[in-house]
Amino acid sequence: MKKYLNLFDFSQKVNYKTEVLSGLTVALALVPEAIAFALIAGLSPLTGLYAAFVMGLVTSILGGRPGMISGATGAVAVVIVSLAVDYGVEYVFAAVVLAGILQIAAGVLRLGKLMRLVPHPVIFGFVNGLAIIIFISQLDQFKANDGSWLSGSTLFIFLGLVVFTMLVIWGLPKLSKAVPASLIAILAVFGLVLAFDIDTRTIGDIASIQGGFPPFHIPQLPFNLETLQIIFPYAAIVAGVGLIESLLTLNIIDEITETRGRGNKEAVAQGTANILSGLFSGMGGCAMIGQSLINTSNGARARLSGIVAAVMLLVFIMFGADLIEKVPMAALTGLMIMVALGTFEWASLRTFRRMPKSDVLVMILVTLVTVFLHNLALAVLVGGLISALVFAWDNAKRIRARKYIDENGIKHYEIYGPLFFGSVTLFNEKFEVLEDPDEVIIDFRESRVVDMSAIEALNKITERYHKVGKKVHLRHLSNDCRRLLANADAIIEVNVLEDPTYKLVVDKVT
């Protein structure tokens, strides 16, 4: 029987000590990040913690990538913040549930392979835009409750604690990586504030996170077309952004572990997790690059680490709320600034001179759309479309023809390069219909007929030769081309040994 969970698959070697300790470490590091992302979205910290628990548990059990950690993320927080402000948390829950349904549909329809079509400059722009948004969002922490900027000793204390947090996160990994630096930094700032009785804002000043087991909660809103019109755009963006970030993280973990995850299965798991998160008072989320890297760097390779992380996080919520509420906001601000700095792809700036100008343009455009429109899905879509158009233009110029007349007086056109909508004009210009001999052979051994525009171009070129009483033969065309060409039997030389058969490469589920 095929095993899907692989939790207690004894044919697979699992280091249970490593898995448990890694899961505990991830759980400790999840607490501040889940709270911080919930605050970015303008929601109660508890919604971020509940989302981290539900997302982490479900995806660890059902996901397509063992060792990957999911939870509340900045990408989702940025998307839903306007929905939370304009309509309230109930609409957020409903949007998260709908996003989960869309993600399951994507997995069932096997759309996970579409991640391959996202160009690298688009990914760079997406990540950089997200980092900038997270950084800008932290500037609000330097404001008082009335919206005015902090000043005097209050500002200097807050700024000092933020800088101290950042220095610990930056410097500690150079000494030891046994425990996440973010966790140590928060504990250090926590201890410093308590030891010297420093008056600074804490999580408890923002909202209480005292909670128990995530309560089952059906969103309290009217179930009508108007509600659907409000939540659907946000749900679609959450679903798209969540899948993009999750599949991107899956690919990164695949490279590190030298194994292969299952993108479509991960899409279904992410969708299921978001549905349950929305029904259990969570803000929703997706795979977390940072936490997943922490987990794999600790040596975790199985599903057990993610399950332990989720369960321990619930223990913290139910029994450690009093302590968490005393965590200084300055520590979280410093953490999120470091997350933003770490997320930004600084290497992309160093490659500006070596990258094609079109790739630089795409990366900058995606970043700007992300920052100013807060629409990560639109940014990826725009970047993908521009990259596709640039690719089409470049390939449109690559079609060429080698011409010669053989000993029998037959003229040959050997076509090189793809024939598609962008290259049909240049293709038509290659032929000298009136000057050619009575018999012509067009050879597509080194070419690929791509679309209907190319098929129509072939029909027209054969018609041009027939109008002047000349015979034309087409060689090395695929079966699908032969079926679509008019009068194919009369003009195509079929060679079953040499003619190509184009097939779509699909994922093999193992």
C-alpha positions in Angstrom: 0.0 0.0 0.0 1.3 3.4 -1.0 2.2 5.5 2.0 1.1 9.2 2.0 2.0 10.4 5.5 5.4 8.9 6.0 5.3 9.8 9.6 5.8 6.3 11.0 7.0 4.8 7.8 9.7 2.5 9.2 11.2 1.9 5.8 12.3 5.5 6.0 15.1 6.3 8.4 13.9 9.0 10.8 16.0 10.6 13.5 13.2 11.2 16.0 15.5 13.1 18.4 16.4 15.5 15.7 12.8 15.9 14.5 11.5 16.6 18.0 14.2 19.1 18.9 14.0 20.9 15.6 10.2 21.1 15.9 10.5 22.6 19.4 13.0 25.2 18.1 10.7 26.1 15.2 7.7 26.5 17.6 9.7 28.9 19.8 10.7 31.0 16.7 7.1 30.9 15.3 5.6 32.7 18.3 7.1 36.2 17.6 6.7 35.9 13.8 3.1 34.8 13.9 2.2 37.7 16.3 4.1 40.2 14.2 2.4 39.1 10.9 -1.0 39.3 12.6 -0.2 42.9 13.7 0.9 43.8 10.1 -2.6 42.6 8.9 -4.3 44.7 11.6 -5.6 41.7 13.4 -5.4 40.3 16.9 -2.1 38.5 17.6 -4.2 35.4 18.4 -5.4 35.1 14.8 -1.7 34.8 13.7 -1.0 32.2 16.4 -4.1 30.1 15.5 -3.2 30.3 11.8 0.4 29.1 12.6 -1.0 26.1 14.6 -3.6 25.0 12.1 -1.5 25.7 8.9 1.6 24.0 10.4 -0.3 20.9 11.6 -2.3 20.3 8.5 0.4 20.9 5.9 2.9 18.8 8.0 0.5 15.8 7.8 -0.9 16.3 4.3 1.7 18.4 2.4 3.8 17.4 -0.5 7.1 18.5 1.1 8.2 16.9 4.4 10.2 19.3 6.5 8.5 22.4 5.2 6.8 24.7 7.7 3.6 26.7 7.0 2.0 29.4 9.1 0.9 33.1 9.0 3.1 35.0 6.6 3.9 38.5 5.6 2.7 37.9 2.0 -0.8 37.0 3.2 -0.8 39.7 5.8 -0.1 42.4 3.2 -3.0 41.2 1.0 -5.7 41.1 3.7 -4.8 44.2 5.7 -7.1 46.4 3.6 -9.9 43.9 3.9 -9.5 43.8 7.7 -9.5 47.6 7.9 -12.5 48.2 5.6 -14.8 45.2 6.5 -13.6 43.5 9.6 -12.2 40.2 10.7 -15.2 38.1 9.7 -14.7 39.0 6.1 -11.0 38.0 6.5 -12.0 34.5 7.8 -14.4 34.1 4.8 -11.8 35.2 2.3 -9.3 32.7 3.8 -11.8 29.8 3.5 -12.5 30.8 -0.1 -8.8 31.1 -0.9 -8.4 27.5 0.5 -11.1 26.2 -1.9 -9.3 27.9 -4.8 -6.0 26.3 -3.8 -7.5 22.9 -3.6 -9.0 23.4 -7.1 -5.5 24.4 -8.3 -4.0 21.2 -6.9 -6.8 19.0 -8.3 -6.4 20.5 -11.7 -2.6 19.9 -11.4 -1.6 23.6 -11.9 1.4 23.2 -9.6 3.6 22.8 -12.7 2.8 26.3 -13.7 5.4 27.5 -11.2 8.0 26.6 -13.8 6.7 29.4 -15.9 7.5 32.1 -13.4 10.8 33.7 -14.5 13.6 34.4 -12.0 13.4 38.2 -12.4 9.8 38.0 -11.4 10.6 36.0 -8.3 13.4 38.5 -7.4 10.9 41.4 -7.8 8.2 39.6 -5.8 10.6 38.9 -2.9 12.1 42.4 -2.9 8.7 44.1 -3.0 7.5 41.9 -0.1 10.6 42.9 1.9 10.1 46.6 1.3 6.5 46.3 2.4 7.4 44.6 5.6 10.0 47.2 6.3 7.7 50.1 5.7 5.0 48.6 7.9 7.3 48.6 10.8 7.6 52.4 10.7 4.1 52.5 12.3 5.6 51.1 15.5 7.4 54.4 15.9 4.1 56.2 16.3 2.1 56.7 19.5 -1.6 55.6 19.8 -2.8 59.0 18.6 -0.8 58.6 15.3 2.0 61.1 16.2 5.7 60.1 16.0 7.5 59.1 19.1 9.9 61.7 20.5 12.3 62.3 23.4 13.3 59.5 25.7 10.4 57.3 24.6 11.8 57.3 21.0 15.4 56.7 22.1 14.5 53.8 24.3 12.3 52.2 21.7 15.0 52.8 19.0 17.7 51.5 21.3 15.8 48.2 22.0 15.1 47.8 18.2 18.8 48.2 17.4 19.8 45.8 20.2 17.4 43.2 18.8 18.9 43.5 15.4 22.4 43.3 16.6 21.7 40.1 18.5 19.9 38.5 15.5 22.9 39.5 13.2 25.7 38.6 15.6 24.6 35.4 17.4 24.6 33.1 14.3 28.3 33.9 14.0 28.9 32.3 17.4 26.2 29.5 17.5 23.2 28.3 15.5 22.0 25.8 18.1 19.0 28.1 18.9 17.3 30.6 16.6 18.8 34.0 16.9 15.4 35.7 16.7 14.3 33.8 19.8 17.4 34.6 21.8 17.1 38.3 20.7 13.5 38.5 22.0 14.4 36.8 25.2 17.4 39.1 25.7 15.3 42.2 25.2 12.5 40.8 27.4 15.1 40.2 30.2 16.6 43.6 29.7 13.2 45.4 30.0 12.3 43.4 33.1 15.7 43.7 34.8 15.9 47.5 34.5 12.1 48.1 34.6 12.1 49.9 31.3 8.9 51.6 30.4 8.1 50.5 26.8 5.2 49.2 24.9 4.5 45.5 25.0 2.2 43.1 23.1 -0.2 43.2 26.0 -0.6 47.0 25.4 -1.8 46.1 21.8 -4.1 43.2 22.5 -4.5 40.2 24.8 -3.5 36.8 23.4 -4.9 34.7 26.1 -6.5 31.8 24.4 -7.3 28.1 24.4 -7.8 25.6 21.7 -8.8 27.5 18.4 -12.6 27.8 18.5 -14.6 26.6 15.6 -16.2 29.7 14.1 -18.3 30.1 10.9 -17.8 33.6 9.6 -20.7 35.8 10.7 -21.6 37.7 7.5 -24.4 37.6 4.9 -23.9 34.8 2.5 -25.0 36.6 -0.7 -23.6 37.8 -4.0 -22.5 41.1 -2.6 -20.3 39.4 0.0 -18.8 37.2 -2.7 -17.9 40.3 -4.7 -16.1 41.8 -1.8 -14.1 38.7 -0.7 -13.4 37.0 -4.0 -10.6 39.4 -5.2 -8.8 39.1 -1.9 -9.3 35.3 -1.8 -8.0 35.0 -5.3 -4.9 37.0 -4.5 -4.3 35.1 -1.2 -4.6 31.8 -3.1 -2.3 32.9 -5.8 0.3 34.5 -3.5 0.1 31.6 -1.1 0.7 29.0 -3.8 3.5 31.0 -5.4 5.4 31.4 -2.1 4.7 27.8 -1.0 5.9 26.3 -4.3 8.9 28.6 -4.3 9.8 27.4 -0.8 9.2 23.8 -1.9 11.7 24.2 -4.7 14.3 25.8 -2.4 13.9 22.9 0.1 14.1 20.4 -2.7 17.5 21.9 -3.7 18.8 21.8 -0.1 17.7 18.2 0.6 18.3 16.9 -2.9 14.9 15.4 -3.0 11.7 16.1 -4.9 8.5 17.4 -3.4 5.0 17.2 -4.9 3.7 20.6 -5.9 0.1 19.6 -6.6 -0.2 17.7 -3.3 1.2 20.7 -1.5 -1.4 22.9 -3.2 -4.2 20.7 -1.9 -2.7 20.7 1.6 -2.3 24.4 1.6 -5.9 24.8 0.5 -7.2 22.4 3.2 -5.1 24.2 5.8 -6.5 27.6 4.8 -10.1 26.4 5.0 -9.6 25.0 8.5 -7.6 28.1 9.5 -10.5 30.4 8.5 -13.0 28.1 10.3 -10.9 28.0 13.4 -10.3 31.8 13.8 -7.0 32.0 11.9 -5.8 34.6 9.4 -4.6 32.0 6.9 -1.1 31.7 5.5 1.3 29.6 3.4 4.7 28.1 3.5 7.4 30.1 5.5 10.8 30.3 3.9 12.6 31.3 7.1 11.1 28.7 9.3 11.5 26.0 6.7 15.2 26.8 6.4 15.6 26.7 10.2 13.9 23.3 10.2 16.0 21.8 7.5 19.3 23.4 8.7 18.6 21.6 12.0 18.6 18.3 10.1 14.8 17.7 10.0 13.7 15.7 7.0 10.4 14.1 8.0 6.9 15.3 8.8 7.3 14.8 12.6 9.2 18.1 13.1 6.3 20.1 11.7 3.8 18.3 13.8 5.8 18.8 16.9 6.2 22.5 16.1 2.4 23.0 15.7 1.5 21.1 18.9 4.1 23.0 21.0 2.8 26.3 19.6 -0.7 25.4 20.8 0.8 24.6 24.2 2.4 28.1 24.3 -1.0 29.7 23.4 -2.9 27.8 26.1 -0.5 28.0 28.9 2.1 30.7 28.1 0.0 33.7 27.2 0.9 35.7 30.3 4.5 35.7 29.4 4.0 36.4 25.7 1.9 39.5 26.5 5.0 40.9 28.3 7.2 40.7 25.2 8.3 44.3 24.2 7.1 45.5 20.8 10.6 46.8 20.1 11.8 43.2 20.0 9.2 42.3 17.4 9.9 45.5 15.4 13.6 44.6 15.3 12.8 41.1 14.3 10.6 42.1 11.4 13.2 44.7 10.1 15.7 41.9 10.1 13.2 39.6 8.3 12.8 42.3 5.7 16.6 42.8 5.3 17.1 39.0 5.1 14.2 38.6 2.6 15.5 41.2 0.2 17.5 39.7 -2.6 20.6 41.9 -2.4 22.3 39.7 -5.0 19.8 40.9 -7.6 21.3 44.4 -7.3 24.8 43.2 -7.9 23.7 41.5 -11.1 22.1 44.5 -12.7 25.1 45.0 -15.1 25.1 41.3 -16.1 21.4 40.9 -16.5 19.6 41.7 -19.8 17.9 45.0 -19.7 14.5 43.4 -20.1 15.0 41.3 -17.0 16.1 44.3 -15.0 12.9 46.1 -16.2 10.7 43.2 -15.2 12.3 42.9 -11.7 11.9 46.7 -11.0 8.3 46.7 -12.3 7.3 43.8 -10.2 8.8 45.4 -7.2 7.1 48.7 -7.8 3.7 47.0 -8.4 4.1 45.0 -5.2 5.1 48.0 -3.1 2.6 50.6 -4.3 -0.4 48.4 -5.1 0.1 45.8 -2.4 -1.0 43.2 -4.9 1.6 40.4 -5.1 -0.5 38.3 -7.5 -0.9 41.1 -9.9 2.8 41.9 -9.7 3.7 38.3 -10.6 1.1 38.3 -13.4 2.4 41.5 -14.9 6.0 40.4 -14.7 5.2 37.0 -16.2 3.3 38.7 -19.1 6.1 41.1 -19.9 8.7 38.3 -19.7 6.6 36.2 -22.1 6.3 39.1 -24.5 10.1 39.7 -24.4 10.7 36.0 -24.9 8.3 36.0 -27.9 10.0 39.0 -29.5 13.4 37.5 -29.1 12.3 34.2 -30.6 10.4 35.9 -33.4 13.8 37.2 -34.7 15.4 33.8 -34.5 13.6 32.1 -37.4 15.8 31.6 -40.5 16.0 29.5 -43.6 18.9 27.7 -45.4 18.2 27.7 -49.1 19.7 25.5 -51.8 18.8 23.7 -55.1 19.7 20.0 -55.4 20.9 18.1 -58.4 17.3 17.5 -59.5 16.4 21.2 -59.7 14.3 21.1 -56.5 14.7 24.0 -54.2 15.0 23.3 -50.5 14.1 25.6 -47.6 15.5 24.2 -44.3 13.8 26.1 -41.5 15.5 26.9 -38.2 13.9 28.3 -35.1 10.3 28.2 -33.8 7.4 29.1 -36.0 4.7 30.9 -34.0 2.6 34.0 -34.1 5.6 36.3 -33.6 7.7 34.9 -36.3 5.2 34.3 -39.1 6.0 37.6 -40.8 9.7 36.9 -41.1 8.9 33.3 -42.1 6.8 34.5 -45.1 9.6 36.9 -46.2 12.0 33.9 -46.6 10.3 32.6 -49.7 10.8 33.6 -53.3 7.7 32.2 -54.8 7.9 33.7 -58.3 11.6 33.0 -58.7 11.5 29.4 -57.3 11.5 26.3 -59.6 8.4 24.3 -60.1 9.0 22.0 -57.1 9.9 23.2 -53.6 10.6 21.3 -50.3 10.2 23.1 -47.0 11.9 21.1 -44.2 11.0 21.6 -40.5 13.5 19.1 -39.1 15.1 21.9 -37.0 12.0 23.9 -36.4 8.9 23.7 -34.2 5.4 24.6 -35.4 3.9 26.1 -32.2 0.4 27.5 -32.6 -2.5 28.2 -34.9 -0.8 31.3 -36.4 2.0 29.1 -37.6 -0.5 26.6 -39.1 -2.3 29.4 -40.9 1.1 30.6 -42.2 1.8 27.2 -43.6 -1.6 27.1 -45.3 -1.0 30.5 -46.9 2.5 29.7 -48.2 1.2 26.5 -49.8 -1.6 28.5 -51.4 0.9 31.0 -52.8 2.8 28.3 -54.6 -0.3 26.6 -55.9 -1.6 29.8 -57.4 1.5 30.0 -59.6 1.3 26.3 -60.5 4.2 25.1 -58.4 4.3 22.1 -56.2 5.4 22.3 -52.6 6.2 19.6 -50.1 6.4 19.9 -46.3 8.7 17.6 -44.4 9.1 16.6 -40.8 5.9 17.9 -39.4 4.2 16.5 -36.3 0.9 14.6 -36.4 -1.0 17.5 -34.9 0.3 19.8 -37.6 -0.8 17.4 -40.4 -4.3 17.2 -38.9 -4.7 21.0 -38.9 -3.3 21.7 -42.4 -5.6 22.1 -45.3 -5.0 19.6 -48.1 -2.3 17.9 -45.9 -2.3 14.7 -47.8 -1.4 16.4 -51.0 1.5 18.6 -49.8 3.1 16.7 -46.8 5.7 14.0 -47.1 5.1 11.7 -44.2 8.1 9.9 -42.7 7.1 7.8 -39.7 10.7 7.3 -38.7 11.8 10.9 -38.8 8.7 13.0 -38.3 8.4 14.3 -34.7 5.8 13.6 -32.1 5.4 16.4 -29.6 4.3 15.4 -26.1 3.7 17.4 -23.0 6.0 16.7 -20.2 4.0 16.2 -17.0 4.9 15.5 -13.4 5.1 11.9 -12.5 3.5 11.2 -9.2 5.7 9.0 -7.1 
